[in-house]
Amino acid sequence: MRFGLWIPVLASGLASILLAGDVEACGGCFVPPNTGTVVTGHRMALAISPAQTVLWDQIQYSGDPADFAWVLPVKPGAFIETASDAWFETLEAATATGVLAPQVSCHDDFDFGGCGASSDGSVRALNSFAEEDGAGTSGGGGPAVDVIHRGTVGPYETFTLSTETPGALNAWLTEHNYNIDPSTQPIIDAYVAEGFDFIAIRLLPDKGVREMKPVRVVAPGAGETLPLRMVAIGTGANVAITLFVLSEGRMAAKNFPNVEVPVDLTAWDFETSTSNYAELRAATLKQAEGGKAWLTTYAKQGPLLAAAAAPNGFFGNVRYGLSPEGMPLDTIAEAYLNQSILNQEVETPEAPVDEASCVAAFSEFQGTLSESSSAVANPCPMGDPLSPDCGSVQGTDIDARLLACGQATDLAAALIGMHPRDVWLTRLETNLPQSALKTDLEVTVAASQTVVENFMRARIAVNAEKLCGSFVAPPVWPSSGGRGMLWGLSLGGLVFAAALARRLFVARARRI
């Protein structure tokens, strides 16, 4: 029997779905000496078009939010805006990996297992951001620093710094009592020599962690580089990164190896209702070129504005939960708007919004915009908010304001400069050692423009007798199909992964 696949998008106040143990990072975070503040992660998304490049980031940390500054190297002309929690919550829920129980045939000729979307134990909710309140301080630029813009964005004080000489940013950080490790100087100097400016943000003095919002940095033109060298500042031996890329094509790492998990080795333990996917994933990343590989766990064309077909073994389309009225959410755009409304991120007291009209408009994207070959255009000057006062777009261009609803503008920002029918959403994951952070990540169009599903059925059944009772079920071994080949993973690594799977589940079986 085949079943439709439902992916619930989390409501406000709940955590986002991530692989267990994932901590993401981007940009550099600086803290005062002897501080207890530790940045534990960032959530990232990157939208690339000929018109502009947008990088989303949300800081996750422990300690006092007044105790750090977030610094990102950017090309001249970049600016910063606030984003919504709903954007990341929706992208992560829609693309997180899930492993389903396999179909098991017992000796009484009845089939069991795999009926529905039982989630894998290796996919769990990540704790939401810390809830401590804190206060910040304000200050100006230091010597040899040209502060070309200073202002506030949402709850943040922002600084756009143009540095003319090596060490200028360090001087600014020192003046504001942020600790500078000597090892960071060559990193900063290199970005200065390459013509980068810096954007720095700090939480405003009267704001607390509950008011922290994701930010997005918008730069003119297409930029396909992620500043991994800056990530090295303040990280440990390894840093785990999850990156969502929106572009006109499936994307992959250009200057790092790309790998895939050997799905033919995925096993499901019917006693614990868990799979070994997390172990296989870790082994795949670790064995490939010293842990420097990137893993593609999701890639699809069109799921933002159009319904996505369910993976093999299910009928119909993927559904992203239900609206408050009980209607299925067929697209990521609908799920994003629904989550924005639940989070109360659409309107403000000063700017009320007809949310019902937005819901109706977003539900029609499948028929009006999803297959369009026209480009999404921004009628407003770059850096200005979307506004009815900006005039109109030219010719057959799609007005970006159609893709926004009040303050929920992330979808519009993501698609400016792109043609809706050509847009892919790709999820890349890694766990990089410090040695890999000496080079910025470059992304490129992947050699294979095939779909990568984030839901799969385990190929091996373990402790199936728990399901079949007195009828002893034979093990279900890997089939000849599926994504069994690894890119950049040696035969020895494949054997290691297989042995790891066997050891894990044999040990569990012996404990029965």
Order of alpha helices (4+ residues) and beta strands (2+ residues): beta-beta-beta-beta-beta-beta-alpha-beta-beta-beta-beta-beta-beta-alpha-alpha-beta-beta-beta-alpha-beta-beta-beta-beta-beta-alpha-beta-alpha-alpha-alpha-beta-beta-alpha-beta-beta-beta-beta-alpha-alpha
